[in-house]
Amino acid sequence: MSSVSTSSISIPRLRDSFDGRVTAPDDAGYDQARKVFYGKYDRRPAAIVRPADAAEVAQVVTLAADSGQELAVRSGGHSLAGHSVSEGGIVLDLSEMTALDLDLEGRAAWAQTGLTAGAYTTAVGGHGLATGFGDTASVGIGGLTLGGGVGFLVRRHGLTIDNLLAAEVVTADGRVLQVDAETHPDLFWAIRGGGGNFGVATRFRYRLHELPSIVGGMLLLPGSAEVIEALVATAEAAPEELSLIANVMVAPPMPFLPPAAHGQLVVMTLLCYAGDAEAGGRALAPFRALADPLADMVQPMPYAGLFEPADDMEVVEESARSLFMDGVDSRAATAIVEQLQATTAPMAVAQLRVLGGAMARVPAEATAFAHRDRRVMAGVGCVYQDAGERPTHEAWADGFAAALRGGPGVYVNFLSNEGPGRVREAYPGRTWDRLVEVKRRYDPGNLFRLNQNIPPT
Ligand SMILES: Cc1cc2nc3c(=O)[nH]c(=O)nc-3n(C[C@H](O)[C@H](O)[C@H](O)COP(=O)(O)OP(=O)(O)OC[C@H]3O[C@@H](n4cnc5c(N)ncnc54)[C@H](O)[C@@H]3O)c2cc1C
């Protein structure tokens, strides 16, 4: 028997209402159904409900509001803070809502929010089209889009939200709203960066860009301070078609890495030139000239090729911090090398994403993601098995972040459980106050609170 209290909801009635798409603690598939990407969030909800459409989502929302049960909303289940699974409450699992309606002539797509970034990218890629999400196929379009969406097309086409044309949102009072720049513009502004605070997004309408192929893949360079500094400068000077994500780390003994690199500090750079092969070759030449590459797998490929192979892995314990930097000088590059050499964790990384381009041209007040002028987004972190080591690795992550941070500010989707002060840092200037106003209008009772929360008061 499970210890979960289901006193205020009737599981048999739920099963009737949702045609059996309900998993409860005594069901065979319960452990699989409650699992999220980060295994450390090992929680036992009272029920996991998989609605089929917006009307059923509204039913779950109303049930949670009426019963007082905690509501977790799950698209791809990759929340760093464990927000997509509840202890004792209801999980609204969107995984059965995966319809994708393409308007090829209008260069737009309506996508249900149970889709993953990878499934969407592969489907539209078949038509030579793309919308930019992040760097990982299994991340859900729901959480990623609502926080902003920073990926391989960020300098070319901006954030994911810069390509969001409209949305369908179920609000706390159970209404199904169609939202865009003209209809409920306050809500449309808030969901472009404000996360899951304002309702359940059931569908997004995205702009599609022609992208028949890219030049992309991994370039592996030695992880010296000189290379790190020069890499960032080269990326800032590159044409906007080029975005990259650079991971400075000790090279694991993986088969695609040359044995000479194993155990060495390397910069594993994933590059994406969103354009034709010839121009791509020219844009990539300065990167290849930074040092003798340890491996060079950059080549013409479909955009979806960047998301292979499958990326599912079991992450047990992680200590990570996200921050913005105003460039990477030799002091910062040296700090990266020293901190990565100092950790006692089995695996550690400093990730650098060079921003700018199309993302920076959107005015800060246009969306709830307002860090438009930041030049580099960095993440530092390590993974390990033993929770007992957590204090050591948390202190290391804090020290590392402090050594790099260029003032306050954080991307909400890369926040873990870091307290209300850090959530506020995600929303600089007037953004926070505007979000609180919208929250008050659409969710005054804070039904949607299992998230990086913006309280209505
Ligand atoms: C391995 C990995 C790689 C990542 N790479 C990137 C990257 O390259 N770029 C980037 O921008 N981010 C990246 N992220 C961060 C990612 O965007 C966030 O973790 C995001 O919240 C995950 O979305 P999800 O739908 O998978 O997660 P979920 O855990 O399902 O959702 C997270 C939260 O978002 C809200 N939410 C989700 N769907 C909905 C919905 N339909 N309606 C209302 N609220 C909803 C809920 O509050 C939920 O708790 C990465 C995360 C991981 C774990």
The ligand as an SDF file (V2000), in Angstrom:
LIG
                    3D

 53 58  0  0  0  0  0  0  0  0999 V2000
   19.4300   18.1530  -20.3610 C   0  0  0  0  0  0  0  0  0  0  0  0
   18.8170   19.5270  -20.4450 C   0  0  0  0  0  0  0  0  0  0  0  0
   19.1670   20.3650  -21.4730 C   0  0  0  0  0  0  0  0  0  0  0  0
   18.6080   21.6460  -21.5680 C   0  0  0  0  0  0  0  0  0  0  0  0
   18.9580   22.4620  -22.6000 N   0  0  0  0  0  0  0  0  0  0  0  0
   18.3720   23.6580  -22.7430 C   0  0  0  0  0  0  0  0  0  0  0  0
   18.6970   24.5210  -23.8200 C   0  0  0  0  0  0  0  0  0  0  0  0
   19.5460   24.2100  -24.6320 O   0  0  0  0  0  0  0  0  0  0  0  0
   18.0530   25.7130  -23.9170 N   0  0  0  0  0  0  0  0  0  0  0  0
   17.1040   26.0880  -23.0260 C   0  0  0  0  0  0  0  0  0  0  0  0
   16.5380   27.1580  -23.2100 O   0  0  0  0  0  0  0  0  0  0  0  0
   16.7840   25.3080  -21.9820 N   0  0  0  0  0  0  0  0  0  0  0  0
   17.3960   24.1080  -21.8190 C   0  0  0  0  0  0  0  0  0  0  0  0
   17.1020   23.3230  -20.7380 N   0  0  0  0  0  0  0  0  0  0  0  0
   16.2170   23.8570  -19.7000 C   0  0  0  0  0  0  0  0  0  0  0  0
   14.7880   23.5740  -20.0550 C   0  0  0  0  0  0  0  0  0  0  0  0
   14.3330   24.5700  -20.9580 O   0  0  0  0  0  0  0  0  0  0  0  0
   13.9190   23.6260  -18.7880 C   0  0  0  0  0  0  0  0  0  0  0  0
   14.3540   22.6210  -17.9060 O   0  0  0  0  0  0  0  0  0  0  0  0
   12.4570   23.4400  -19.1300 C   0  0  0  0  0  0  0  0  0  0  0  0
   11.6610   23.8410  -18.0500 O   0  0  0  0  0  0  0  0  0  0  0  0
   12.1570   22.0170  -19.4670 C   0  0  0  0  0  0  0  0  0  0  0  0
   10.9290   21.9210  -20.0870 O   0  0  0  0  0  0  0  0  0  0  0  0
   10.1200   20.5460  -19.9890 P   0  0  0  0  0  0  0  0  0  0  0  0
    8.8260   20.7690  -20.6040 O   0  0  0  0  0  0  0  0  0  0  0  0
   10.9770   19.4070  -20.4680 O   0  0  0  0  0  0  0  0  0  0  0  0
   10.0560   20.3690  -18.4200 O   0  0  0  0  0  0  0  0  0  0  0  0
    8.8760   20.1160  -17.3950 P   0  0  0  0  0  0  0  0  0  0  0  0
    9.5970   19.6350  -16.1960 O   0  0  0  0  0  0  0  0  0  0  0  0
    7.8280   19.2820  -17.9770 O   0  0  0  0  0  0  0  0  0  0  0  0
    8.3290   21.5580  -17.1600 O   0  0  0  0  0  0  0  0  0  0  0  0
    9.0310   22.4870  -16.3910 C   0  0  0  0  0  0  0  0  0  0  0  0
    8.0770   23.4680  -15.7950 C   0  0  0  0  0  0  0  0  0  0  0  0
    7.5740   24.2810  -16.8290 O   0  0  0  0  0  0  0  0  0  0  0  0
    6.1960   24.4910  -16.6580 C   0  0  0  0  0  0  0  0  0  0  0  0
    5.4870   23.8950  -17.7920 N   0  0  0  0  0  0  0  0  0  0  0  0
    5.9120   22.9220  -18.6240 C   0  0  0  0  0  0  0  0  0  0  0  0
    5.0260   22.7320  -19.6020 N   0  0  0  0  0  0  0  0  0  0  0  0
    4.0170   23.5800  -19.3630 C   0  0  0  0  0  0  0  0  0  0  0  0
    2.8180   23.8900  -20.0300 C   0  0  0  0  0  0  0  0  0  0  0  0
    2.4920   23.2650  -21.1610 N   0  0  0  0  0  0  0  0  0  0  0  0
    2.0080   24.8350  -19.5080 N   0  0  0  0  0  0  0  0  0  0  0  0
    2.3360   25.4960  -18.3640 C   0  0  0  0  0  0  0  0  0  0  0  0
    3.4660   25.2360  -17.6980 N   0  0  0  0  0  0  0  0  0  0  0  0
    4.3000   24.3100  -18.1980 C   0  0  0  0  0  0  0  0  0  0  0  0
    5.8080   23.8970  -15.3500 C   0  0  0  0  0  0  0  0  0  0  0  0
    5.9480   24.8750  -14.3510 O   0  0  0  0  0  0  0  0  0  0  0  0
    6.8590   22.8530  -15.1610 C   0  0  0  0  0  0  0  0  0  0  0  0
    7.1020   22.5790  -13.8300 O   0  0  0  0  0  0  0  0  0  0  0  0
   17.6620   22.0650  -20.6090 C   0  0  0  0  0  0  0  0  0  0  0  0
   17.3210   21.2190  -19.5510 C   0  0  0  0  0  0  0  0  0  0  0  0
   17.8950   19.9640  -19.4640 C   0  0  0  0  0  0  0  0  0  0  0  0
   17.5340   19.0670  -18.3220 C   0  0  0  0  0  0  0  0  0  0  0  0
  1  2  1  0
  2  3  1  0
  2 52  2  0
  3  4  2  0
  4  5  1  0
  4 50  1  0
  5  6  2  0
  6  7  1  0
  6 13  1  0
  7  8  2  0
  7  9  1  0
  9 10  1  0
 10 11  2  0
 10 12  1  0
 12 13  2  0
 13 14  1  0
 14 15  1  0
 14 50  1  0
 15 16  1  0
 16 17  1  0
 16 18  1  0
 18 19  1  0
 18 20  1  0
 20 21  1  0
 20 22  1  0
 22 23  1  0
 23 24  1  0
 24 25  2  0
 24 26  1  0
 24 27  1  0
 27 28  1  0
 28 29  2  0
 28 30  1  0
 28 31  1  0
 31 32  1  0
 32 33  1  0
 33 34  1  0
 33 48  1  0
 34 35  1  0
 35 36  1  0
 35 46  1  0
 36 37  1  0
 36 45  1  0
 37 38  2  0
 38 39  1  0
 39 40  1  0
 39 45  2  0
 40 41  1  0
 40 42  2  0
 42 43  1  0
 43 44  2  0
 44 45  1  0
 46 47  1  0
 46 48  1  0
 48 49  1  0
 50 51  2  0
 51 52  1  0
 52 53  1  0
M  END
$$$$
